[in-house]
Amino acid sequence: MSSLIWCDDYSVNIRSIDNEHKLLMEMVKELDSALETQGHVLLQLVSAALKQLSHAIRMHFDSEERFLLLNNYPDSVNHQKEHNALLMKLDDFIGNFSSEQLVFTEQMSLYIKDWFVRHIILHDRKFGNFFRDKELATPYGMN
């Protein structure tokens, strides 16, 4: 299974957001590891990894959206719509997997990876460039 590996091309040059992206990439790797497990343990491992990833993504999106709003990013509404699209897809994945249909497959993992890389490159780097050389406000806990 292909793995997400951090590279400077993904950087938005905002340390706290880059660090969160790196953490999410590690969590996607953990999900991939769980998907490679065999037997009854698969259900428990994948379910836990998927729920942890979903929670971390929601926390990251919340943090990132607060940052964009505090700094008056002009495309914040569209950026939030992109986030909501993934959250709805994750809810579907979790619902399908939790109902023991075991339909969370490698293709869905690839969907998350593809979405993540595409979103960082097309959307997050866009705001990174917008904020370059600007004085930024940060929400509590973001550095």
BAFI-93700 format. One record per residue: y negated, x, z negated of N, C-alpha, C, O, CB in turn; residue in one letter. Coordinates in pm, whole numbers, padded with zeros to 5 digits. Glycine has a CB too. Layout:
REM BAFI-93700
+--------+--------+--------+--------+--------+--------+--------+--------+--------+--------+--------+--------+--------+--------+--------+--------+
:   n_py :   n_px :   n_pz :  ca_py :  ca_px :  ca_pz :   c_py :   c_px :   c_pz :   o_py :   o_px :   o_pz :  cb_py :  cb_px :  cb_pz : residu :
+--------+--------+--------+--------+--------+--------+--------+--------+--------+--------+--------+--------+--------+--------+--------+--------+
:      Y :      X :      Z :      Y :      X :      Z :      Y :      X :      Z :      Y :      X :      Z :      Y :      X :      Z :      A :
...
+--------+--------+--------+--------+--------+--------+--------+--------+--------+--------+--------+--------+--------+--------+--------+--------+
REM end
This chain:
REM BAFI-93700
+--------+--------+--------+--------+--------+--------+--------+--------+--------+--------+--------+--------+--------+--------+--------+--------+
:   n_py :   n_px :   n_pz :  ca_py :  ca_px :  ca_pz :   c_py :   c_px :   c_pz :   o_py :   o_px :   o_pz :  cb_py :  cb_px :  cb_pz : residu :
+--------+--------+--------+--------+--------+--------+--------+--------+--------+--------+--------+--------+--------+--------+--------+--------+
:  00117 :  00085 :  00000 :  00000 :  00000 :  00000 : -00124 :  00090 :  00000 : -00130 :  00187 : -00076 :  00001 : -00097 : -00123 :      M :
: -00220 :  00059 :  00083 : -00341 :  00141 :  00088 : -00422 :  00124 : -00040 : -00423 :  00017 : -00101 : -00428 :  00105 :  00212 :      S :
: -00488 :  00231 : -00078 : -00559 :  00231 : -00205 : -00709 :  00248 : -00181 : -00751 :  00312 : -00085 : -00506 :  00342 : -00296 :      S :
: -00788 :  00191 : -00270 : -00932 :  00212 : -00267 : -00964 :  00345 : -00333 : -00916 :  00373 : -00443 : -01008 :  00096 : -00338 :      L :
: -01042 :  00425 : -00267 : -01083 :  00554 : -00323 : -01235 :  00561 : -00311 : -01291 :  00541 : -00204 : -01014 :  00674 : -00249 :      I :
: -01299 :  00591 : -00422 : -01445 :  00601 : -00424 : -01491 :  00716 : -00336 : -01433 :  00825 : -00336 : -01496 :  00621 : -00568 :      W :
: -01597 :  00690 : -00260 : -01663 :  00796 : -00186 : -01813 :  00768 : -00189 : -01855 :  00656 : -00216 : -01610 :  00805 : -00037 :      C :
: -01891 :  00870 : -00161 : -02037 :  00856 : -00169 : -02093 :  00751 : -00073 : -02203 :  00701 : -00093 : -02103 :  00989 : -00141 :      D :
: -02018 :  00718 :  00030 : -02063 :  00613 :  00124 : -02077 :  00478 :  00055 : -02148 :  00390 :  00104 : -01965 :  00602 :  00240 :      D :
: -02010 :  00460 : -00059 : -02017 :  00334 : -00132 : -02132 :  00330 : -00232 : -02160 :  00224 : -00289 : -01887 :  00309 : -00203 :      Y :
: -02196 :  00440 : -00254 : -02300 :  00447 : -00358 : -02423 :  00366 : -00320 : -02470 :  00371 : -00206 : -02339 :  00592 : -00383 :      S :
: -02474 :  00291 : -00418 : -02600 :  00220 : -00400 : -02714 :  00297 : -00467 : -02829 :  00254 : -00465 : -02591 :  00076 : -00458 :      V :
: -02679 :  00411 : -00525 : -02774 :  00499 : -00593 : -02840 :  00433 : -00714 : -02953 :  00464 : -00751 : -02881 :  00542 : -00496 :      N :
: -02765 :  00342 : -00776 : -02802 :  00284 : -00904 : -02680 :  00308 : -00992 : -02578 :  00241 : -00978 : -02842 :  00128 : -00893 :      I :
: -02691 :  00403 : -01083 : -02576 :  00455 : -01157 : -02491 :  00347 : -01221 : -02368 :  00349 : -01209 : -02624 :  00549 : -01262 :      R :
: -02553 :  00252 : -01290 : -02475 :  00150 : -01361 : -02393 :  00065 : -01263 : -02279 :  00031 : -01292 : -02568 :  00060 : -01443 :      S :
: -02450 :  00032 : -01150 : -02378 : -00049 : -01051 : -02268 :  00034 : -00985 : -02157 : -00015 : -00964 : -02475 : -00105 : -00944 :      I :
: -02298 :  00159 : -00951 : -02194 :  00247 : -00895 : -02078 :  00263 : -00994 : -01962 :  00261 : -00953 : -02252 :  00385 : -00860 :      D :
: -02109 :  00278 : -01122 : -02003 :  00293 : -01223 : -01917 :  00167 : -01233 : -01795 :  00175 : -01249 : -02064 :  00325 : -01360 :      N :
: -01981 :  00051 : -01225 : -01904 : -00074 : -01227 : -01816 : -00084 : -01103 : -01701 : -00127 : -01113 : -02000 : -00196 : -01236 :      E :
: -01868 : -00044 : -00988 : -01787 : -00047 : -00865 : -01666 :  00046 : -00879 : -01556 :  00010 : -00836 : -01872 : -00005 : -00743 :      H :
: -01686 :  00162 : -00936 : -01575 :  00256 : -00956 : -01469 :  00195 : -01048 : -01350 :  00207 : -01021 : -01626 :  00390 : -01016 :      K :
: -01512 :  00130 : -01155 : -01419 :  00065 : -01246 : -01340 : -00045 : -01175 : -01219 : -00057 : -01194 : -01495 :  00007 : -01367 :      L :
: -01409 : -00125 : -01094 : -01340 : -00231 : -01021 : -01237 : -00174 : -00925 : -01129 : -00231 : -00908 : -01441 : -00318 : -00945 :      L :
: -01269 : -00062 : -00862 : -01172 :  00002 : -00772 : -01048 :  00044 : -00849 : -00936 :  00029 : -00800 : -01235 :  00123 : -00702 :      M :
: -01066 :  00097 : -00969 : -00952 :  00136 : -01051 : -00867 :  00013 : -01088 : -00744 :  00021 : -01092 : -00999 :  00208 : -01179 :      E :
: -00933 : -00097 : -01115 : -00860 : -00219 : -01151 : -00782 : -00274 : -01032 : -00673 : -00329 : -01050 : -00957 : -00326 : -01204 :      M :
: -00836 : -00260 : -00912 : -00763 : -00301 : -00793 : -00638 : -00214 : -00776 : -00532 : -00263 : -00736 : -00854 : -00292 : -00666 :      V :
: -00651 : -00085 : -00807 : -00534 :  00004 : -00803 : -00427 : -00042 : -00902 : -00308 : -00037 : -00872 : -00575 :  00151 : -00833 :      K :
: -00470 : -00086 : -01021 : -00375 : -00137 : -01122 : -00304 : -00262 : -01071 : -00185 : -00281 : -01094 : -00448 : -00167 : -01255 :      E :
: -00379 : -00349 : -01001 : -00318 : -00467 : -00943 : -00212 : -00427 : -00840 : -00103 : -00483 : -00836 : -00425 : -00558 : -00879 :      L :
: -00246 : -00330 : -00756 : -00150 : -00282 : -00657 : -00024 : -00227 : -00724 :  00087 : -00252 : -00677 : -00214 : -00173 : -00569 :      D :
: -00041 : -00154 : -00832 :  00074 : -00101 : -00905 :  00161 : -00214 : -00960 :  00283 : -00208 : -00955 :  00028 : -00010 : -01020 :      S :
:  00096 : -00317 : -01011 :  00170 : -00432 : -01064 :  00247 : -00502 : -00952 :  00359 : -00549 : -00974 :  00075 : -00531 : -01133 :      A :
:  00188 : -00509 : -00832 :  00255 : -00575 : -00720 :  00380 : -00500 : -00675 :  00469 : -00558 : -00613 :  00159 : -00589 : -00603 :      L :
:  00386 : -00371 : -00705 :  00501 : -00291 : -00666 :  00617 : -00302 : -00765 :  00726 : -00251 : -00740 :  00461 : -00145 : -00652 :      E :
:  00594 : -00370 : -00878 :  00696 : -00388 : -00981 :  00799 : -00491 : -00933 :  00765 : -00584 : -00859 :  00631 : -00433 : -01115 :      T :
:  00921 : -00474 : -00974 :  01029 : -00565 : -00934 :  01071 : -00654 : -01050 :  01050 : -00619 : -01166 :  01150 : -00485 : -00882 :      Q :
:  01128 : -00767 : -01018 :  01191 : -00852 : -01119 :  01095 : -00944 : -01191 :  00982 : -00966 : -01147 :  01260 : -00767 : -01217 :      G :
:  01142 : -00998 : -01304 :  01066 : -01096 : -01382 :  00937 : -01038 : -01438 :  00839 : -01111 : -01458 :  01152 : -01149 : -01496 :      H :
:  00935 : -00909 : -01463 :  00815 : -00844 : -01516 :  00699 : -00857 : -01418 :  00583 : -00854 : -01457 :  00843 : -00695 : -01547 :      V :
:  00732 : -00870 : -01289 :  00630 : -00883 : -01185 :  00531 : -00995 : -01217 :  00410 : -00975 : -01210 :  00694 : -00909 : -01049 :      L :
:  00583 : -01111 : -01252 :  00497 : -01226 : -01281 :  00398 : -01193 : -01391 :  00279 : -01221 : -01377 :  00582 : -01347 : -01320 :      L :
:  00445 : -01136 : -01500 :  00359 : -01106 : -01613 :  00256 : -00998 : -01579 :  00138 : -01013 : -01611 :  00443 : -01062 : -01732 :      Q :
:  00300 : -00891 : -01514 :  00210 : -00780 : -01482 :  00103 : -00820 : -01382 : -00015 : -00790 : -01401 :  00289 : -00662 : -01429 :      L :
:  00144 : -00886 : -01276 :  00047 : -00926 : -01172 : -00049 : -01030 : -01227 : -00169 : -01023 : -01201 :  00120 : -00980 : -01047 :      V :
:  00002 : -01125 : -01301 : -00083 : -01227 : -01359 : -00189 : -01165 : -01450 : -00307 : -01200 : -01442 :  00000 : -01330 : -01437 :      S :
: -00147 : -01073 : -01537 : -00241 : -01006 : -01628 : -00341 : -00922 : -01550 : -00461 : -00927 : -01579 : -00166 : -00918 : -01729 :      A :
: -00295 : -00845 : -01452 : -00385 : -00759 : -01374 : -00484 : -00843 : -01294 : -00602 : -00808 : -01285 : -00304 : -00668 : -01279 :      A :
: -00437 : -00952 : -01238 : -00524 : -01039 : -01159 : -00630 : -01105 : -01246 : -00747 : -01114 : -01206 : -00440 : -01146 : -01088 :      L :
: -00591 : -01151 : -01364 : -00688 : -01214 : -01455 : -00789 : -01112 : -01507 : -00908 : -01143 : -01519 : -00616 : -01280 : -01573 :      K :
: -00744 : -00991 : -01538 : -00836 : -00886 : -01583 : -00934 : -00848 : -01473 : -01053 : -00831 : -01499 : -00759 : -00762 : -01630 :      Q :
: -00883 : -00835 : -01351 : -00971 : -00802 : -01238 : -01072 : -00913 : -01215 : -01190 : -00886 : -01194 : -00888 : -00779 : -01111 :      L :
: -01027 : -01036 : -01218 : -01117 : -01150 : -01198 : -01227 : -01151 : -01304 : -01344 : -01172 : -01272 : -01038 : -01282 : -01201 :      S :
: -01189 : -01129 : -01429 : -01289 : -01126 : -01538 : -01390 : -01012 : -01515 : -01510 : -01032 : -01530 : -01218 : -01109 : -01675 :      H :
: -01340 : -00894 : -01480 : -01429 : -00779 : -01458 : -01522 : -00804 : -01339 : -01639 : -00766 : -01343 : -01346 : -00651 : -01434 :      A :
: -01470 : -00866 : -01234 : -01554 : -00897 : -01118 : -01663 : -00995 : -01157 : -01779 : -00978 : -01119 : -01469 : -00955 : -01002 :      I :
: -01627 : -01097 : -01234 : -01728 : -01195 : -01278 : -01837 : -01128 : -01363 : -01956 : -01157 : -01347 : -01660 : -01308 : -01359 :      R :
: -01796 : -01041 : -01453 : -01893 : -00970 : -01536 : -01984 : -00881 : -01450 : -02105 : -00876 : -01471 : -01820 : -00884 : -01643 :      M :
: -01924 : -00813 : -01353 : -02002 : -00728 : -01264 : -02101 : -00811 : -01183 : -02218 : -00775 : -01173 : -01909 : -00648 : -01171 :      H :
: -02054 : -00921 : -01126 : -02143 : -01005 : -01045 : -02258 : -01057 : -01130 : -02372 : -01060 : -01084 : -02066 : -01122 : -00983 :      F :
: -02229 : -01099 : -01251 : -02333 : -01148 : -01341 : -02437 : -01038 : -01367 : -02557 : -01063 : -01360 : -02271 : -01196 : -01475 :      D :
: -02390 : -00920 : -01397 : -02478 : -00806 : -01423 : -02562 : -00773 : -01300 : -02683 : -00754 : -01309 : -02396 : -00684 : -01465 :      S :
: -02497 : -00766 : -01185 : -02566 : -00730 : -01062 : -02668 : -00838 : -01024 : -02780 : -00805 : -00983 : -02464 : -00711 : -00947 :      E :
: -02632 : -00963 : -01038 : -02725 : -01072 : -01004 : -02846 : -01074 : -01097 : -02958 : -01099 : -01051 : -02652 : -01207 : -01009 :      E :
: -02825 : -01049 : -01225 : -02939 : -01040 : -01319 : -03031 : -00926 : -01277 : -03154 : -00942 : -01277 : -02890 : -01017 : -01465 :      R :
: -02973 : -00813 : -01242 : -03051 : -00698 : -01197 : -03135 : -00735 : -01074 : -03254 : -00702 : -01068 : -02958 : -00579 : -01165 :      F :
: -03074 : -00802 : -00977 : -03147 : -00839 : -00855 : -03260 : -00936 : -00884 : -03369 : -00923 : -00828 : -03052 : -00900 : -00753 :      L :
: -03235 : -01033 : -00972 : -03339 : -01130 : -01006 : -03453 : -01065 : -01084 : -03570 : -01092 : -01057 : -03279 : -01244 : -01088 :      L :
: -03419 : -00979 : -01181 : -03523 : -00911 : -01259 : -03613 : -00824 : -01172 : -03730 : -00802 : -01204 : -03460 : -00826 : -01367 :      L :
: -03557 : -00775 : -01063 : -03634 : -00686 : -00976 : -03680 : -00754 : -00848 : -03718 : -00688 : -00751 : -03550 : -00566 : -00941 :      N :
: -03677 : -00888 : -00849 : -03731 : -00969 : -00740 : -03675 : -00929 : -00603 : -03750 : -00917 : -00506 : -03882 : -00958 : -00738 :      N :
: -03545 : -00909 : -00595 : -03482 : -00877 : -00467 : -03489 : -01000 : -00377 : -03440 : -01106 : -00415 : -03334 : -00832 : -00487 :      Y :
: -03548 : -00988 : -00259 : -03573 : -01105 : -00174 : -03447 : -01173 : -00121 : -03453 : -01290 : -00082 : -03659 : -01065 : -00059 :      P :
: -03335 : -01106 : -00117 : -03212 : -01165 : -00063 : -03112 : -01198 : -00173 : -02992 : -01206 : -00146 : -03149 : -01069 :  00038 :      D :
: -03159 : -01218 : -00295 : -03068 : -01239 : -00408 : -02987 : -01368 : -00394 : -02872 : -01373 : -00438 : -03146 : -01241 : -00538 :      S :
: -03043 : -01472 : -00336 : -02970 : -01599 : -00322 : -02851 : -01581 : -00228 : -02740 : -01625 : -00260 : -03065 : -01711 : -00268 :      V :
: -02872 : -01516 : -00115 : -02761 : -01492 : -00022 : -02658 : -01397 : -00083 : -02538 : -01412 : -00060 : -02813 : -01435 :  00110 :      N :
: -02706 : -01302 : -00159 : -02614 : -01207 : -00224 : -02524 : -01284 : -00322 : -02404 : -01258 : -00329 : -02694 : -01095 : -00298 :      H :
: -02582 : -01376 : -00396 : -02504 : -01455 : -00491 : -02403 : -01543 : -00417 : -02292 : -01563 : -00465 : -02598 : -01542 : -00578 :      Q :
: -02440 : -01595 : -00301 : -02346 : -01675 : -00221 : -02225 : -01593 : -00180 : -02113 : -01643 : -00181 : -02415 : -01732 : -00097 :      K :
: -02247 : -01467 : -00144 : -02136 : -01377 : -00111 : -02043 : -01362 : -00232 : -01921 : -01367 : -00218 : -02189 : -01238 : -00067 :      E :
: -02103 : -01343 : -00348 : -02024 : -01330 : -00470 : -01942 : -01457 : -00495 : -01823 : -01450 : -00526 : -02115 : -01300 : -00590 :      H :
: -02006 : -01571 : -00482 : -01938 : -01698 : -00510 : -01820 : -01720 : -00417 : -01719 : -01778 : -00457 : -02036 : -01814 : -00497 :      N :
: -01831 : -01674 : -00293 : -01720 : -01689 : -00197 : -01597 : -01613 : -00246 : -01486 : -01665 : -00238 : -01762 : -01639 : -00057 :      A :
: -01615 : -01492 : -00297 : -01501 : -01417 : -00349 : -01446 : -01482 : -00475 : -01325 : -01490 : -00493 : -01541 : -01272 : -00377 :      L :
: -01535 : -01529 : -00562 : -01489 : -01592 : -00686 : -01402 : -01715 : -00658 : -01302 : -01737 : -00726 : -01608 : -01631 : -00773 :      L :
: -01440 : -01794 : -00559 : -01360 : -01911 : -00522 : -01223 : -01866 : -00470 : -01121 : -01928 : -00502 : -01433 : -01996 : -00415 :      M :
: -01220 : -01761 : -00389 : -01094 : -01709 : -00336 : -01007 : -01655 : -00449 : -00886 : -01679 : -00451 : -01121 : -01599 : -00231 :      K :
: -01067 : -01583 : -00544 : -00992 : -01533 : -00659 : -00932 : -01648 : -00741 : -00818 : -01640 : -00785 : -01082 : -01448 : -00748 :      L :
: -01010 : -01754 : -00760 : -00959 : -01870 : -00833 : -00837 : -01929 : -00762 : -00740 : -01969 : -00827 : -01069 : -01977 : -00848 :      D :
: -00842 : -01933 : -00629 : -00727 : -01980 : -00552 : -00607 : -01890 : -00574 : -00496 : -01937 : -00598 : -00760 : -01988 : -00403 :      D :
: -00630 : -01758 : -00565 : -00520 : -01662 : -00584 : -00457 : -01680 : -00722 : -00334 : -01686 : -00734 : -00571 : -01518 : -00568 :      F :
: -00541 : -01689 : -00825 : -00491 : -01703 : -00962 : -00417 : -01835 : -00979 : -00310 : -01839 : -01040 : -00607 : -01694 : -01063 :      I :
: -00473 : -01942 : -00925 : -00408 : -02073 : -00935 : -00271 : -02072 : -00868 : -00175 : -02124 : -00923 : -00495 : -02181 : -00873 :      G :
: -00263 : -02014 : -00750 : -00136 : -02008 : -00680 : -00036 : -01922 : -00754 :  00082 : -01958 : -00765 : -00155 : -01954 : -00539 :      N :
: -00081 : -01810 : -00805 :  00011 : -01721 : -00875 :  00052 : -01779 : -01009 :  00169 : -01772 : -01047 : -00053 : -01583 : -00894 :      F :
: -00043 : -01835 : -01080 : -00015 : -01889 : -01213 :  00082 : -02007 : -01208 :  00156 : -02031 : -01303 : -00144 : -01932 : -01281 :      S :
:  00081 : -02079 : -01098 :  00172 : -02193 : -01087 :  00312 : -02146 : -01045 :  00396 : -02226 : -01005 :  00118 : -02295 : -00985 :      S :
:  00333 : -02016 : -01056 :  00461 : -01952 : -01028 :  00508 : -01971 : -00884 :  00627 : -01964 : -00856 :  00565 : -02004 : -01122 :      E :
:  00414 : -01995 : -00795 :  00448 : -02000 : -00654 :  00463 : -01858 : -00600 :  00515 : -01836 : -00490 :  00341 : -02078 : -00574 :      Q :
:  00416 : -01762 : -00679 :  00427 : -01620 : -00644 :  00375 : -01592 : -00503 :  00434 : -01514 : -00429 :  00570 : -01574 : -00655 :      L :
:  00265 : -01656 : -00468 :  00213 : -01637 : -00333 :  00109 : -01525 : -00327 :  00050 : -01501 : -00222 :  00152 : -01766 : -00283 :      V :
:  00086 : -01457 : -00439 : -00005 : -01344 : -00435 :  00069 : -01229 : -00370 :  00160 : -01171 : -00429 : -00058 : -01306 : -00578 :      F :
:  00029 : -01197 : -00251 :  00101 : -01098 : -00172 :  00013 : -00978 : -00142 : -00104 : -00973 : -00180 :  00152 : -01159 : -00042 :      T :
:  00072 : -00882 : -00074 : -00002 : -00764 : -00033 : -00121 : -00803 :  00055 : -00226 : -00737 :  00049 :  00089 : -00667 :  00042 :      E :
: -00107 : -00908 :  00136 : -00218 : -00951 :  00221 : -00338 : -00997 :  00138 : -00453 : -00974 :  00177 : -00174 : -01064 :  00314 :      Q :
: -00311 : -01061 :  00026 : -00421 : -01103 : -00061 : -00486 : -00983 : -00128 : -00607 : -00980 : -00147 : -00372 : -01203 : -00165 :      M :
: -00406 : -00886 : -00165 : -00460 : -00762 : -00221 : -00548 : -00694 : -00116 : -00656 : -00644 : -00147 : -00347 : -00668 : -00268 :      S :
: -00500 : -00691 :  00007 : -00579 : -00633 :  00115 : -00708 : -00709 :  00137 : -00812 : -00650 :  00169 : -00499 : -00628 :  00244 :      L :
: -00704 : -00843 :  00121 : -00823 : -00925 :  00133 : -00928 : -00881 :  00030 : -01045 : -00864 :  00063 : -00789 : -01075 :  00115 :      Y :
: -00884 : -00863 : -00096 : -00977 : -00822 : -00202 : -01037 : -00685 : -00170 : -01157 : -00665 : -00183 : -00906 : -00819 : -00339 :      I :
: -00953 : -00591 : -00128 : -01002 : -00456 : -00095 : -01101 : -00461 :  00020 : -01207 : -00399 :  00014 : -00885 : -00364 : -00060 :      K :
: -01064 : -00534 :  00125 : -01152 : -00544 :  00242 : -01285 : -00608 :  00204 : -01391 : -00561 :  00245 : -01084 : -00626 :  00353 :      D :
: -01280 : -00716 :  00126 : -01402 : -00784 :  00084 : -01489 : -00689 :  00003 : -01610 : -00681 :  00024 : -01369 : -00910 :  00002 :      W :
: -01427 : -00618 : -00087 : -01499 : -00528 : -00177 : -01572 : -00419 : -00098 : -01691 : -00397 : -00118 : -01402 : -00465 : -00277 :      F :
: -01500 : -00351 : -00010 : -01560 : -00242 :  00070 : -01668 : -00298 :  00162 : -01777 : -00242 :  00171 : -01451 : -00169 :  00153 :      V :
: -01638 : -00408 :  00230 : -01736 : -00469 :  00322 : -01861 : -00512 :  00246 : -01973 : -00490 :  00292 : -01675 : -00591 :  00395 :      R :
: -01842 : -00572 :  00129 : -01956 : -00620 :  00050 : -02043 : -00503 :  00003 : -02166 : -00511 :  00010 : -01906 : -00702 : -00070 :      H :
: -01982 : -00398 : -00045 : -02059 : -00282 : -00091 : -02139 : -00224 :  00025 : -02258 : -00198 :  00012 : -01966 : -00175 : -00153 :      I :
: -02073 : -00202 :  00137 : -02138 : -00136 :  00250 : -02245 : -00224 :  00314 : -02354 : -00176 :  00344 : -02035 : -00097 :  00355 :      I :
: -02216 : -00353 :  00335 : -02309 : -00440 :  00405 : -02416 : -00505 :  00317 : -02525 : -00534 :  00364 : -02234 : -00547 :  00474 :      L :
: -02384 : -00527 :  00189 : -02477 : -00600 :  00103 : -02534 : -00517 : -00011 : -02655 : -00511 : -00030 : -02408 : -00721 :  00047 :      H :
: -02445 : -00452 : -00087 : -02494 : -00376 : -00202 : -02575 : -00254 : -00159 : -02676 : -00222 : -00221 : -02378 : -00332 : -00289 :      D :
: -02532 : -00186 : -00055 : -02610 : -00070 : -00008 : -02746 : -00115 :  00046 : -02843 : -00040 :  00042 : -02533 :  00007 :  00101 :      R :
: -02751 : -00237 :  00095 : -02878 : -00293 :  00144 : -02978 : -00302 :  00029 : -03094 : -00263 :  00045 : -02855 : -00434 :  00208 :      K :
: -02934 : -00355 : -00086 : -03029 : -00362 : -00197 : -03054 : -00223 : -00255 : -03163 : -00195 : -00305 : -02978 : -00457 : -00307 :      F :
: -02954 : -00136 : -00249 : -02975 :  00002 : -00293 : -03086 :  00069 : -00215 : -03172 :  00137 : -00272 : -02846 :  00082 : -00280 :      G :
: -03085 :  00049 : -00084 : -03191 :  00105 :  00001 : -03325 :  00038 : -00026 : -03429 :  00104 : -00024 : -03154 :  00089 :  00149 :      N :
: -03323 : -00092 : -00051 : -03446 : -00166 : -00080 : -03513 : -00111 : -00206 : -03636 : -00098 : -00211 : -03416 : -00315 : -00096 :      F :
: -03433 : -00080 : -00307 : -03488 : -00035 : -00435 : -03512 :  00115 : -00443 : -03565 :  00164 : -00542 : -03396 : -00076 : -00545 :      F :
: -03474 :  00187 : -00340 : -03492 :  00333 : -00342 : -03639 :  00365 : -00370 : -03729 :  00309 : -00307 : -03447 :  00396 : -00207 :      R :
: -03663 :  00453 : -00462 : -03796 :  00501 : -00498 : -03886 :  00394 : -00561 : -04008 :  00410 : -00562 : -03864 :  00556 : -00377 :      D :
: -03827 :  00286 : -00614 : -03905 :  00183 : -00683 : -03878 :  00192 : -00832 : -03770 :  00234 : -00874 : -03871 :  00040 : -00629 :      K :
: -03975 :  00154 : -00910 : -03959 :  00143 : -01055 : -03879 :  00016 : -01082 : -03918 : -00092 : -01037 : -04099 :  00139 : -01131 :      E :
: -03767 :  00027 : -01154 : -03676 : -00085 : -01169 : -03668 : -00133 : -01314 : -03669 : -00054 : -01408 : -03539 : -00048 : -01119 :      L :
: -03660 : -00264 : -01328 : -03628 : -00324 : -01458 : -03476 : -00336 : -01464 : -03412 : -00366 : -01364 : -03698 : -00464 : -01478 :      A :
: -03420 : -00312 : -01581 : -03276 : -00327 : -01595 : -03244 : -00422 : -01709 : -03310 : -00417 : -01813 : -03208 : -00191 : -01618 :      T :
: -03143 : -00509 : -01692 : -03103 : -00596 : -01803 : -03048 : -00512 : -01918 : -03008 : -00397 : -01898 : -02997 : -00699 : -01757 :      P :
: -03047 : -00568 : -02034 : -02992 : -00501 : -02151 : -02851 : -00451 : -02120 : -02768 : -00525 : -02067 : -02990 : -00596 : -02272 :      Y :
: -02826 : -00327 : -02152 : -02693 : -00271 : -02130 : -02675 : -00201 : -01998 : -02575 : -00132 : -01978 : -02594 : -00376 : -02141 :      G :
: -02768 : -00216 : -01907 : -02759 : -00147 : -01778 : -02846 : -00023 : -01781 : -02963 : -00030 : -01820 : -02800 : -00239 : -01661 :      M :
: -02792 :  00087 : -01740 : -02870 :  00212 : -01730 : -02857 :  00269 : -01592 : -02915 :  00374 : -01562 : -02825 :  00315 : -01836 :      N :
+--------+--------+--------+--------+--------+--------+--------+--------+--------+--------+--------+--------+--------+--------+--------+--------+
REM end
